[in-house]
Amino acid sequence: MQYNLVLSTNKGAVRLWRRHGFEVILTLPKAFRHSKFGFVDAFDRYKQLET
């Protein structure tokens, strides 16, 4: 299992994790205070790895 927290403003990371099959299992509203954008959402992403 692999688990990652990705900020909604990090568009490159959002695309990367989606491309590699990671699913958003939870959105945390206003979870992070970004210096430029203020409070932004964070995505919990998950993928079950092959054994």
mmCIF file of the N, C-alpha and C atoms, coordinates in Angstrom:
data_MODEL
# 
_entry.id   MODEL 
# 
loop_
_atom_site.group_PDB 
_atom_site.id 
_atom_site.type_symbol 
_atom_site.label_atom_id 
_atom_site.label_alt_id 
_atom_site.label_comp_id 
_atom_site.label_asym_id 
_atom_site.label_entity_id 
_atom_site.label_seq_id 
_atom_site.pdbx_PDB_ins_code 
_atom_site.Cartn_x 
_atom_site.Cartn_y 
_atom_site.Cartn_z 
_atom_site.occupancy 
_atom_site.B_iso_or_equiv 
_atom_site.pdbx_formal_charge 
_atom_site.auth_seq_id 
_atom_site.auth_comp_id 
_atom_site.auth_asym_id 
_atom_site.auth_atom_id 
_atom_site.pdbx_PDB_model_num 
ATOM 1   N N  . MET A 1 1  ? 0.851   -1.164 0.000   1.00 0.00 ? 1  MET A N  1 
ATOM 2   C CA . MET A 1 1  ? 0.000   0.000  0.000   1.00 0.00 ? 1  MET A CA 1 
ATOM 3   C C  . MET A 1 1  ? 0.899   1.230  0.000   1.00 0.00 ? 1  MET A C  1 
ATOM 4   N N  . GLN A 1 2  ? 0.515   2.217  -0.762  1.00 0.00 ? 2  GLN A N  1 
ATOM 5   C CA . GLN A 1 2  ? 1.202   3.511  -0.792  1.00 0.00 ? 2  GLN A CA 1 
ATOM 6   C C  . GLN A 1 2  ? 0.164   4.585  -0.523  1.00 0.00 ? 2  GLN A C  1 
ATOM 7   N N  . TYR A 1 3  ? 0.544   5.546  0.281   1.00 0.00 ? 3  TYR A N  1 
ATOM 8   C CA . TYR A 1 3  ? -0.372  6.599  0.711   1.00 0.00 ? 3  TYR A CA 1 
ATOM 9   C C  . TYR A 1 3  ? 0.350   7.936  0.577   1.00 0.00 ? 3  TYR A C  1 
ATOM 10  N N  . ASN A 1 4  ? -0.298  8.937  -0.001  1.00 0.00 ? 4  ASN A N  1 
ATOM 11  C CA . ASN A 1 4  ? 0.320   10.253 -0.185  1.00 0.00 ? 4  ASN A CA 1 
ATOM 12  C C  . ASN A 1 4  ? -0.674  11.362 0.115   1.00 0.00 ? 4  ASN A C  1 
ATOM 13  N N  . LEU A 1 5  ? -0.146  12.474 0.591   1.00 0.00 ? 5  LEU A N  1 
ATOM 14  C CA . LEU A 1 5  ? -0.936  13.686 0.793   1.00 0.00 ? 5  LEU A CA 1 
ATOM 15  C C  . LEU A 1 5  ? -0.458  14.702 -0.235  1.00 0.00 ? 5  LEU A C  1 
ATOM 16  N N  . VAL A 1 6  ? -1.374  15.203 -1.065  1.00 0.00 ? 6  VAL A N  1 
ATOM 17  C CA . VAL A 1 6  ? -1.031  16.115 -2.154  1.00 0.00 ? 6  VAL A CA 1 
ATOM 18  C C  . VAL A 1 6  ? -1.892  17.369 -2.034  1.00 0.00 ? 6  VAL A C  1 
ATOM 19  N N  . LEU A 1 7  ? -1.262  18.529 -2.109  1.00 0.00 ? 7  LEU A N  1 
ATOM 20  C CA . LEU A 1 7  ? -2.019  19.777 -2.045  1.00 0.00 ? 7  LEU A CA 1 
ATOM 21  C C  . LEU A 1 7  ? -2.720  20.040 -3.366  1.00 0.00 ? 7  LEU A C  1 
ATOM 22  N N  . SER A 1 8  ? -3.905  20.583 -3.286  1.00 0.00 ? 8  SER A N  1 
ATOM 23  C CA . SER A 1 8  ? -4.709  20.827 -4.488  1.00 0.00 ? 8  SER A CA 1 
ATOM 24  C C  . SER A 1 8  ? -4.046  21.819 -5.439  1.00 0.00 ? 8  SER A C  1 
ATOM 25  N N  . THR A 1 9  ? -3.201  22.693 -4.933  1.00 0.00 ? 9  THR A N  1 
ATOM 26  C CA . THR A 1 9  ? -2.536  23.688 -5.779  1.00 0.00 ? 9  THR A CA 1 
ATOM 27  C C  . THR A 1 9  ? -1.329  23.124 -6.523  1.00 0.00 ? 9  THR A C  1 
ATOM 28  N N  . ASN A 1 10 ? -0.897  21.928 -6.160  1.00 0.00 ? 10 ASN A N  1 
ATOM 29  C CA . ASN A 1 10 ? 0.260   21.308 -6.805  1.00 0.00 ? 10 ASN A CA 1 
ATOM 30  C C  . ASN A 1 10 ? -0.226  20.492 -8.004  1.00 0.00 ? 10 ASN A C  1 
ATOM 31  N N  . LYS A 1 11 ? -0.545  21.195 -9.089  1.00 0.00 ? 11 LYS A N  1 
ATOM 32  C CA . LYS A 1 11 ? -1.174  20.562 -10.263 1.00 0.00 ? 11 LYS A CA 1 
ATOM 33  C C  . LYS A 1 11 ? -0.306  19.464 -10.865 1.00 0.00 ? 11 LYS A C  1 
ATOM 34  N N  . GLY A 1 12 ? 1.009   19.665 -10.883 1.00 0.00 ? 12 GLY A N  1 
ATOM 35  C CA . GLY A 1 12 ? 1.906   18.645 -11.425 1.00 0.00 ? 12 GLY A CA 1 
ATOM 36  C C  . GLY A 1 12 ? 1.840   17.355 -10.635 1.00 0.00 ? 12 GLY A C  1 
ATOM 37  N N  . ALA A 1 13 ? 1.849   17.457 -9.304  1.00 0.00 ? 13 ALA A N  1 
ATOM 38  C CA . ALA A 1 13 ? 1.768   16.267 -8.461  1.00 0.00 ? 13 ALA A CA 1 
ATOM 39  C C  . ALA A 1 13 ? 0.402   15.599 -8.583  1.00 0.00 ? 13 ALA A C  1 
ATOM 40  N N  . VAL A 1 14 ? -0.653  16.401 -8.677  1.00 0.00 ? 14 VAL A N  1 
ATOM 41  C CA . VAL A 1 14 ? -2.003  15.848 -8.839  1.00 0.00 ? 14 VAL A CA 1 
ATOM 42  C C  . VAL A 1 14 ? -2.058  15.004 -10.113 1.00 0.00 ? 14 VAL A C  1 
ATOM 43  N N  . ARG A 1 15 ? -1.520  15.536 -11.224 1.00 0.00 ? 15 ARG A N  1 
ATOM 44  C CA . ARG A 1 15 ? -1.501  14.781 -12.493 1.00 0.00 ? 15 ARG A CA 1 
ATOM 45  C C  . ARG A 1 15 ? -0.637  13.531 -12.390 1.00 0.00 ? 15 ARG A C  1 
ATOM 46  N N  . LEU A 1 16 ? 0.528   13.662 -11.767 1.00 0.00 ? 16 LEU A N  1 
ATOM 47  C CA . LEU A 1 16 ? 1.454   12.534 -11.643 1.00 0.00 ? 16 LEU A CA 1 
ATOM 48  C C  . LEU A 1 16 ? 0.830   11.372 -10.893 1.00 0.00 ? 16 LEU A C  1 
ATOM 49  N N  . TRP A 1 17 ? 0.270   11.654 -9.721  1.00 0.00 ? 17 TRP A N  1 
ATOM 50  C CA . TRP A 1 17 ? -0.302  10.578 -8.915  1.00 0.00 ? 17 TRP A CA 1 
ATOM 51  C C  . TRP A 1 17 ? -1.520  9.964  -9.603  1.00 0.00 ? 17 TRP A C  1 
ATOM 52  N N  . ARG A 1 18 ? -2.327  10.771 -10.273 1.00 0.00 ? 18 ARG A N  1 
ATOM 53  C CA . ARG A 1 18 ? -3.483  10.242 -11.009 1.00 0.00 ? 18 ARG A CA 1 
ATOM 54  C C  . ARG A 1 18 ? -3.006  9.323  -12.139 1.00 0.00 ? 18 ARG A C  1 
ATOM 55  N N  . ARG A 1 19 ? -1.999  9.767  -12.865 1.00 0.00 ? 19 ARG A N  1 
ATOM 56  C CA . ARG A 1 19 ? -1.457  8.986  -13.982 1.00 0.00 ? 19 ARG A CA 1 
ATOM 57  C C  . ARG A 1 19 ? -0.940  7.618  -13.517 1.00 0.00 ? 19 ARG A C  1 
ATOM 58  N N  . HIS A 1 20 ? -0.447  7.552  -12.290 1.00 0.00 ? 20 HIS A N  1 
ATOM 59  C CA . HIS A 1 20 ? 0.087   6.305  -11.754 1.00 0.00 ? 20 HIS A CA 1 
ATOM 60  C C  . HIS A 1 20 ? -0.946  5.492  -10.975 1.00 0.00 ? 20 HIS A C  1 
ATOM 61  N N  . GLY A 1 21 ? -2.205  5.868  -11.108 1.00 0.00 ? 21 GLY A N  1 
ATOM 62  C CA . GLY A 1 21 ? -3.285  5.055  -10.570 1.00 0.00 ? 21 GLY A CA 1 
ATOM 63  C C  . GLY A 1 21 ? -3.672  5.307  -9.127  1.00 0.00 ? 21 GLY A C  1 
ATOM 64  N N  . PHE A 1 22 ? -3.209  6.396  -8.542  1.00 0.00 ? 22 PHE A N  1 
ATOM 65  C CA . PHE A 1 22 ? -3.582  6.712  -7.167  1.00 0.00 ? 22 PHE A CA 1 
ATOM 66  C C  . PHE A 1 22 ? -4.949  7.380  -7.152  1.00 0.00 ? 22 PHE A C  1 
ATOM 67  N N  . GLU A 1 23 ? -5.792  6.934  -6.246  1.00 0.00 ? 23 GLU A N  1 
ATOM 68  C CA . GLU A 1 23 ? -7.150  7.465  -6.117  1.00 0.00 ? 23 GLU A CA 1 
ATOM 69  C C  . GLU A 1 23 ? -7.228  8.436  -4.946  1.00 0.00 ? 23 GLU A C  1 
ATOM 70  N N  . VAL A 1 24 ? -8.042  9.475  -5.095  1.00 0.00 ? 24 VAL A N  1 
ATOM 71  C CA . VAL A 1 24 ? -8.322  10.367 -3.966  1.00 0.00 ? 24 VAL A CA 1 
ATOM 72  C C  . VAL A 1 24 ? -9.319  9.650  -3.066  1.00 0.00 ? 24 VAL A C  1 
ATOM 73  N N  . ILE A 1 25 ? -8.925  9.413  -1.818  1.00 0.00 ? 25 ILE A N  1 
ATOM 74  C CA . ILE A 1 25 ? -9.833  8.743  -0.885  1.00 0.00 ? 25 ILE A CA 1 
ATOM 75  C C  . ILE A 1 25 ? -10.448 9.727  0.109   1.00 0.00 ? 25 ILE A C  1 
ATOM 76  N N  . LEU A 1 26 ? -9.868  10.930 0.166   1.00 0.00 ? 26 LEU A N  1 
ATOM 77  C CA . LEU A 1 26 ? -10.377 11.929 1.102   1.00 0.00 ? 26 LEU A CA 1 
ATOM 78  C C  . LEU A 1 26 ? -9.864  13.304 0.688   1.00 0.00 ? 26 LEU A C  1 
ATOM 79  N N  . THR A 1 27 ? -10.725 14.290 0.736   1.00 0.00 ? 27 THR A N  1 
ATOM 80  C CA . THR A 1 27 ? -10.314 15.675 0.537   1.00 0.00 ? 27 THR A CA 1 
ATOM 81  C C  . THR A 1 27 ? -10.416 16.388 1.876   1.00 0.00 ? 27 THR A C  1 
ATOM 82  N N  . LEU A 1 28 ? -9.314  16.982 2.289   1.00 0.00 ? 28 LEU A N  1 
ATOM 83  C CA . LEU A 1 28 ? -9.273  17.725 3.543   1.00 0.00 ? 28 LEU A CA 1 
ATOM 84  C C  . LEU A 1 28 ? -9.395  19.213 3.212   1.00 0.00 ? 28 LEU A C  1 
ATOM 85  N N  . PRO A 1 29 ? -10.555 19.807 3.453   1.00 0.00 ? 29 PRO A N  1 
ATOM 86  C CA . PRO A 1 29 ? -10.756 21.214 3.095   1.00 0.00 ? 29 PRO A CA 1 
ATOM 87  C C  . PRO A 1 29 ? -9.881  22.144 3.938   1.00 0.00 ? 29 PRO A C  1 
ATOM 88  N N  . LYS A 1 30 ? -9.232  23.070 3.255   1.00 0.00 ? 30 LYS A N  1 
ATOM 89  C CA . LYS A 1 30 ? -8.421  24.099 3.925   1.00 0.00 ? 30 LYS A CA 1 
ATOM 90  C C  . LYS A 1 30 ? -7.434  23.493 4.924   1.00 0.00 ? 30 LYS A C  1 
ATOM 91  N N  . ALA A 1 31 ? -6.750  22.437 4.507   1.00 0.00 ? 31 ALA A N  1 
ATOM 92  C CA . ALA A 1 31 ? -5.868  21.692 5.404   1.00 0.00 ? 31 ALA A CA 1 
ATOM 93  C C  . ALA A 1 31 ? -4.473  22.297 5.528   1.00 0.00 ? 31 ALA A C  1 
ATOM 94  N N  . PHE A 1 32 ? -4.114  23.179 4.602   1.00 0.00 ? 32 PHE A N  1 
ATOM 95  C CA . PHE A 1 32 ? -2.751  23.700 4.566   1.00 0.00 ? 32 PHE A CA 1 
ATOM 96  C C  . PHE A 1 32 ? -2.791  25.198 4.274   1.00 0.00 ? 32 PHE A C  1 
ATOM 97  N N  . ARG A 1 33 ? -1.989  25.938 5.000   1.00 0.00 ? 33 ARG A N  1 
ATOM 98  C CA . ARG A 1 33 ? -1.920  27.387 4.750   1.00 0.00 ? 33 ARG A CA 1 
ATOM 99  C C  . ARG A 1 33 ? -0.757  27.675 3.803   1.00 0.00 ? 33 ARG A C  1 
ATOM 100 N N  . HIS A 1 34 ? -1.091  27.966 2.576   1.00 0.00 ? 34 HIS A N  1 
ATOM 101 C CA . HIS A 1 34 ? -0.115  28.243 1.524   1.00 0.00 ? 34 HIS A CA 1 
ATOM 102 C C  . HIS A 1 34 ? 0.255   29.723 1.580   1.00 0.00 ? 34 HIS A C  1 
ATOM 103 N N  . SER A 1 35 ? 1.539   30.025 1.425   1.00 0.00 ? 35 SER A N  1 
ATOM 104 C CA . SER A 1 35 ? 1.986   31.420 1.539   1.00 0.00 ? 35 SER A CA 1 
ATOM 105 C C  . SER A 1 35 ? 1.420   32.320 0.442   1.00 0.00 ? 35 SER A C  1 
ATOM 106 N N  . LYS A 1 36 ? 1.102   31.761 -0.719  1.00 0.00 ? 36 LYS A N  1 
ATOM 107 C CA . LYS A 1 36 ? 0.579   32.558 -1.832  1.00 0.00 ? 36 LYS A CA 1 
ATOM 108 C C  . LYS A 1 36 ? -0.943  32.477 -1.955  1.00 0.00 ? 36 LYS A C  1 
ATOM 109 N N  . PHE A 1 37 ? -1.515  31.296 -1.730  1.00 0.00 ? 37 PHE A N  1 
ATOM 110 C CA . PHE A 1 37 ? -2.934  31.055 -1.995  1.00 0.00 ? 37 PHE A CA 1 
ATOM 111 C C  . PHE A 1 37 ? -3.807  31.017 -0.748  1.00 0.00 ? 37 PHE A C  1 
ATOM 112 N N  . GLY A 1 38 ? -3.225  31.172 0.427   1.00 0.00 ? 38 GLY A N  1 
ATOM 113 C CA . GLY A 1 38 ? -4.007  31.063 1.661   1.00 0.00 ? 38 GLY A CA 1 
ATOM 114 C C  . GLY A 1 38 ? -4.295  29.604 1.970   1.00 0.00 ? 38 GLY A C  1 
ATOM 115 N N  . PHE A 1 39 ? -5.422  29.344 2.589   1.00 0.00 ? 39 PHE A N  1 
ATOM 116 C CA . PHE A 1 39 ? -5.760  27.966 2.945   1.00 0.00 ? 39 PHE A CA 1 
ATOM 117 C C  . PHE A 1 39 ? -6.191  27.191 1.703   1.00 0.00 ? 39 PHE A C  1 
ATOM 118 N N  . VAL A 1 40 ? -5.581  26.028 1.494   1.00 0.00 ? 40 VAL A N  1 
ATOM 119 C CA . VAL A 1 40 ? -5.880  25.191 0.326   1.00 0.00 ? 40 VAL A CA 1 
ATOM 120 C C  . VAL A 1 40 ? -6.233  23.776 0.786   1.00 0.00 ? 40 VAL A C  1 
ATOM 121 N N  . ASP A 1 41 ? -6.951  23.079 -0.075  1.00 0.00 ? 41 ASP A N  1 
ATOM 122 C CA . ASP A 1 41 ? -7.340  21.697 0.212   1.00 0.00 ? 41 ASP A CA 1 
ATOM 123 C C  . ASP A 1 41 ? -6.151  20.758 0.020   1.00 0.00 ? 41 ASP A C  1 
ATOM 124 N N  . ALA A 1 42 ? -6.235  19.620 0.680   1.00 0.00 ? 42 ALA A N  1 
ATOM 125 C CA . ALA A 1 42 ? -5.249  18.557 0.496   1.00 0.00 ? 42 ALA A CA 1 
ATOM 126 C C  . ALA A 1 42 ? -5.999  17.278 0.144   1.00 0.00 ? 42 ALA A C  1 
ATOM 127 N N  . PHE A 1 43 ? -5.395  16.488 -0.725  1.00 0.00 ? 43 PHE A N  1 
ATOM 128 C CA . PHE A 1 43 ? -5.988  15.219 -1.142  1.00 0.00 ? 43 PHE A CA 1 
ATOM 129 C C  . PHE A 1 43 ? -5.197  14.072 -0.531  1.00 0.00 ? 43 PHE A C  1 
ATOM 130 N N  . ASP A 1 44 ? -5.899  13.158 0.118   1.00 0.00 ? 44 ASP A N  1 
ATOM 131 C CA . ASP A 1 44 ? -5.292  11.893 0.525   1.00 0.00 ? 44 ASP A CA 1 
ATOM 132 C C  . ASP A 1 44 ? -5.410  10.959 -0.661  1.00 0.00 ? 44 ASP A C  1 
ATOM 133 N N  . ARG A 1 45 ? -4.281  10.439 -1.117  1.00 0.00 ? 45 ARG A N  1 
ATOM 134 C CA . ARG A 1 45 ? -4.270  9.538  -2.280  1.00 0.00 ? 45 ARG A CA 1 
ATOM 135 C C  . ARG A 1 45 ? -3.751  8.179  -1.847  1.00 0.00 ? 45 ARG A C  1 
ATOM 136 N N  . TYR A 1 46 ? -4.284  7.147  -2.468  1.00 0.00 ? 46 TYR A N  1 
ATOM 137 C CA . TYR A 1 46 ? -4.005  5.782  -2.049  1.00 0.00 ? 46 TYR A CA 1 
ATOM 138 C C  . TYR A 1 46 ? -3.916  4.870  -3.263  1.00 0.00 ? 46 TYR A C  1 
ATOM 139 N N  . LYS A 1 47 ? -3.026  3.887  -3.169  1.00 0.00 ? 47 LYS A N  1 
ATOM 140 C CA . LYS A 1 47 ? -2.963  2.837  -4.185  1.00 0.00 ? 47 LYS A CA 1 
ATOM 141 C C  . LYS A 1 47 ? -2.503  1.556  -3.514  1.00 0.00 ? 47 LYS A C  1 
ATOM 142 N N  . GLN A 1 48 ? -3.225  0.485  -3.780  1.00 0.00 ? 48 GLN A N  1 
ATOM 143 C CA . GLN A 1 48 ? -2.811  -0.826 -3.288  1.00 0.00 ? 48 GLN A CA 1 
ATOM 144 C C  . GLN A 1 48 ? -1.750  -1.355 -4.247  1.00 0.00 ? 48 GLN A C  1 
ATOM 145 N N  . LEU A 1 49 ? -0.565  -1.635 -3.738  1.00 0.00 ? 49 LEU A N  1 
ATOM 146 C CA . LEU A 1 49 ? 0.528   -2.116 -4.576  1.00 0.00 ? 49 LEU A CA 1 
ATOM 147 C C  . LEU A 1 49 ? 0.430   -3.626 -4.764  1.00 0.00 ? 49 LEU A C  1 
ATOM 148 N N  . GLU A 1 50 ? 0.936   -4.092 -5.885  1.00 0.00 ? 50 GLU A N  1 
ATOM 149 C CA . GLU A 1 50 ? 0.942   -5.532 -6.173  1.00 0.00 ? 50 GLU A CA 1 
ATOM 150 C C  . GLU A 1 50 ? 1.932   -6.229 -5.248  1.00 0.00 ? 50 GLU A C  1 
ATOM 151 N N  . THR A 1 51 ? 1.609   -7.463 -4.877  1.00 0.00 ? 51 THR A N  1 
ATOM 152 C CA . THR A 1 51 ? 2.516   -8.224 -4.006  1.00 0.00 ? 51 THR A CA 1 
ATOM 153 C C  . THR A 1 51 ? 3.390   -9.140 -4.804  1.00 0.00 ? 51 THR A C  1 
# 
